[in-house]
Amino acid sequence: MPAVVAIFIAFLMQTWISGCKLPSDRTKADDVPLNLLLDNLMKKKPNTVPLTAIFLDQRS
């Protein structure tokens, strides 16, 4: 019985790790290379509004 519980917990942990990694891999595949982004920003400056700010982090 303890072996069955241990196998179940190992399976559950592996599933959890795979499930957490999948969205991260998909996001990285959709990333724009930094050089391309900077070139585009140099060609056309983004619109700005005075006295406003946007903060980006991994959750954004």
Secondary structure, DSSP 8 states (H G I E B T S, - for coil): -HHHHHHHHHHHHHHHHHHHHHHHHHHHHT---HHHHHHHHHHS-----TT------TT-
